[in-house]
Every structure is written in structure tokens, then in C-alpha cells.
């Protein structure tokens, strides 16, 4: 698959923003027009009347490509082209000869309200750890990936009656597969942080043969409450069958017992029918509720509410994610809120939220919690011991439901291990890769020599 990308942003200077088609028009429609002084609005410190095109906000390393009608922003680092001293912030052990020969590229998938910036401290060190390419891209609604209107979204050459929603998890999973082809790799290592873990797992189920391993960082994947024991279920079923056969033999002898048995079965069937009706009613009410909420989010009122919520709670959410909020410097905060300088960011975030509601109510595929045992590739789960958004106890349970997975808990760390404890995070990933692929790589080298 040929890559169509535009790296011209490397040489495009920042320009003054155009005031035309500002997202504040939604508020104006509701308020019936405002004066220039009232029109001024700042969200997380960003003037919303000075929003820009994504390419004008790009870094020198930024690249852009078209995928199914969306202009996606991504960054890529290649171990071969990097200098020996890869990062001022993070250093890795110098004796990683085993991982240098891995040959598996890595794709990094960010979480909610994040972007490629989430990986800025670890991308280059991870490239050296893998000895290959490391790629991170901004999912639609975040970073510098452009706003796409789902109502008018129809990729060039697409014959689909209902084009895939660019803000859905499935779209991000297909974009991940696309970038596997961009990397010209048979297999890759997927690293998903927070909501990016959902994308990583969905990508795995879409193409398990293309995934060498997964690293799930602070995953918000809810682990099942009970681990089903099929052997016990089988024994229980056999015992129930024996009891039923014994009861039937007694009822044939006694007509009163036979009538009571029939009444008992009839009562069970009626109760089951009532429960099924109530469940369907509940599902229908839930579906209608989510449909109405999605419609509200896509309206002018919904977009205005998104802006108000981000303005009110945006910075507080970032601080809550950190173990030590003092580490949240102005530079880091600006990196995470850069997407709010992009034209249409509020509409995109509203569409993303609506898409998440649609994904959660979809009946087209089994619940993720019921598919965890089907994962067969090596999996590392990384969590901070003080994560308040995706608590470590859930990660511990999650590791019990994914066969052969490994759990690493980083001390004095919140929801952002790649940011808060970058060095330890890289070391944890490196040890996992050495343990998983190191022996096989050494054997290959011995055969070659």
C-alpha cells in the first residue's frame, strides 16, 4: 500500500490564525449574536478565536497522510537514523544487544484527551530498544488530526452505503492496520495507553497474525468479576440432568407429583419470558437514551457543552491523572492541550463522545471482557500504583484473564507512566521484550553465524 503523506509541515512557519468559520459560531447561534468583547473565550489558556489549521501547528518531525478521508497526523522514529544519545530526558541501558535485533516495529496508541505528545519522552528510547521504527499517530478528535464531519464523510472510491465513523474505535483499529503496512512490517508491537489499549486489543482481534505482542498501559478494560470454571459448570449440568431424570421417574408413578412438576416447569417458563421482556425493554430504553444523547452531543448545544466542560474541568483532569501534579509543568500542559488550538476540535470531541456511546451499545460483536481469554500473543500490562483513573486492582484482575500475560506495577506513579516515570517505563518494556523475544533472536543469530 502506497503511503500518501505530506511532510511539508516541516518547513511551514506558524501563521496568524484565520478568524473565519470559528467554532464559536455555535455559541453565537444560541445567544443570538454577541459583541466582540463578549465573543472572546479562552479554554485551558487558549484563545478560541485564534484557532489554526493543523499543519500550521505541526512540529518539524510531523507528517500527515490520508486514510479513508481523514487527514491523520503522525510521527515516526527509526533507530538507524537516531544519534547514540537519543533523549535528554530518558536513558536506557547500553547493553541491549538482544533487543537491538528484534526487528519488530512498534505502534503507540494514545488515550483520551491525549496525542502523540503523550509519547514524547519515550519514542526515541523505544526505537533504540526495539532496534526498529516506532510510530505514533493522533486518533481523530485528538492532536493534529483534522476534524472530519461524519455526516459528509465518504472516502474517495468508497462504495460503502454507510461509511465507517472516523471517531469510532474500529476506525482507529483499521488505521493501526494501515500503519502496519506503512511500516512494511509483517508484525508489530502494539502499545496502547489508557483508551488506546482498547484500540490495541481491537486491532489484535482484527488482525492477530500482524501483532507480535501488546503492551497495555493503564488499561481501562473492565475485567470480569468472576472467572468461569467450565469443568464445574459441566459437573453441575450433569448433576442437574440426573436429578431431573430421577424426578421424572417419580412423577410417572405419582400423578400429583406429575401435575406439580408440570406447574413448576410452566412457572419457570413464564418467569423466564417475563425476564426476557424486561431485558429487551431495558435494552430498548438504553438504546433510545444513548441515541438521544448522541443527537444532543452533535447539536450546537452539545458542542457548546463540550467547550464548557473542557474549560471548567480540563486542567483539573490532567492534574488528577498525575501522581505528583507538580510535574505538570506549563510545557507539558501546553503539549496536551495543543489540540484545542485546532479548528473544529470541539465538534470533533463531541463526535468522538457520541461514537463511544454508539460503540458501547453495539451488538455487532461480543463484549471485550468476554474475548480476553482469546488473546494468544504475549501481553504486558503496566499500571501505576497510584492510578486514580484506571485503578491497579483492575489491572491485576485483567492480567488473570489474559492467558500468559505479565503485570508490572510502577511505584509512585499515576495514570501516565510514559510521562511520569519514563525511564522506568522504558526499562519495564525492554525487559518484557528481552524475556519474550530475546532467546529466539539469539538462536536466530547463532544459526546465521
Secondary structure by P-SEA (a helix, b strand, c coil): cccccccccccccccccccccccaaaaaaaaccccccccccccccccccccccccccccccbbbbbcccccccbbbbbcccccccccccccccccccccccccbbbbbbbccccccccccccaaaaaaaacbbbbbbbccccccccccccccccccccccccccccccaaaaaaaaaaaaaaacccbbbbbbccaaaaaaaaaaaaccccccbbbbcccccccccccccaaaaaaaaaaaaaaaaaaaaaaaacaaaaaaaaaaaaaaaaaaaaaaaaaaaaaaaaaaaaaaaaaaaacaaaaaaaaaaaaccaaaaaaaaccccccccaaaaaaaaccccccaaaaaaaaaaaaaaaaaaccccccccccccccccbbbbbbbcccccccaaaaaaaaaaccbbbbbbbcccccccccccaaaaaaaaaaaaaaacaaaaaaaaaaac
